[in-house]
Amino acid sequence: MIPALDLSLLPPLAQGVLAEGADDKRRLVAARGLLPGLKPADIVTVLTALTQGRPGEVATTARATIAKLPPALLEGAVGAELQPAAIDALARAHGARDEVLSRLLRMPAVALDTVEWVAEHGSEPATELVATNEERALAHPRLIELLYLNVNTRMSTADRLVELAVRHGIELKGLAAWKEIARGVQGELIAEPTPVPLPEDELFRETHALALQIQSDEDDADAYVEDDEGEERLEDRCVPIFKRLLQMNVSQKIRMAILGTREERMMLIREHNRLIAGAAATSPKMTEPEAVLISRNRGVDSEVLRVIGRTPEWLKSYMVKKNLVENPKTPQTVPQTLIVHLREADLKNLLKSKNVSAAIALAAKRQLERRKQ
């Protein structure tokens, strides 16, 4: 939590603008940054306080003013001592300006909430700055989680932070695929911090950028299509991405499976390496249409289907439940619990199907008999 502003530190003129019962017109003038005689740091503090007031024109104007501070005023503010709330206001308003963030993050008064926001939303240079403070990262593992999930964070930096957590016995519970991530760095050569991105960083960034360009707008688009004989073939548009994925090590593939586009995820979920496929199955970016596609695919690992079958969010979908029951690769314990949810017509189809086991067909028969009773 960011400490409240201490308005008693402000000069009398500023306190008068912020005092209870102060004239709204006067506040609005102040919200435009028209505060002659005040130092830059005090002006930013007043503007921050005005954004925290009741919603309305004053607060909206103050936020807009913070975002468009004149260069001289902004320079003066970041060169002075600021209160945590004022630092946070500037960081969020000028998050795209690395030189500003760099100075704000080095301020002793910067709040953890502000650092977490930068870790989650910051650019590559900003995330590098947050990642250099390993002592703070160990004290607040949430920072490692946010940096890992920020696609702007260098791949080598993400690996280094994961290795740091593993070495200190820290479990990052905010990462659903933590076990896969932690095992993915085992045996890998962890690079030391460098001023410029490494080749592995460029490979990760360029692959994802290319995937963003070729991704489909269709919700249920797969990276593969079936030919006339029912065999899967990689979509032509996905071939360049696939070739780049082949160049990645396990750790890179795991992170791409978690953060990548639908096309990248649908390629990686077919990996024979369970660490990679499992990470794709637990990606926070996965959507229901993807879960539907995966649940009916007979080429994915059975462990992936198990993950889908124990995820409450995906089991809200009737098609996911139906696909899991009908898919012969689904571990037997999963469909046994889902059969009770199937419609009568689908239960009858199971009795005729040659793709399901005798146990599933028997369970479907018993379910039909129960409903008749």
Buried (B, 14 or more C-beta within 10 A) or exposed (E): EBEEBEBEEBEEBBBEBBEEEEEEEEBBBBBEBEBEEBBBBBBBBBBBBBBEEEEEEBBEBBBBBBEEBEEEBBBBBBEBEBBBBBBBBBBBBBBEBBEBBBBBBEBEBBBBEBBBBBBBBBBBEBBBBBBEBBEEBBEBBBBBBBBBBBBBBBBBBBBBBBBBBBEEEBEBEBBBBBBBBBBBBEEBEBBEEEEEBBEBBEBBBEBBEBBEEBBBEEEEBBBBEEEEEEEBEBBEBBEBBBEBBEEBBBBBBBBBBBBBBBBBBBBBBBBEBBBBBBBBBBBEBBBBBBBBBBBBBEEBBBBBBBBBBEBEEBBEBEBBBBBBBBBEBBBEEBBBBBBEEBEEEBBBBBEEBEEBEEEBBEBBBEBBEEEEE
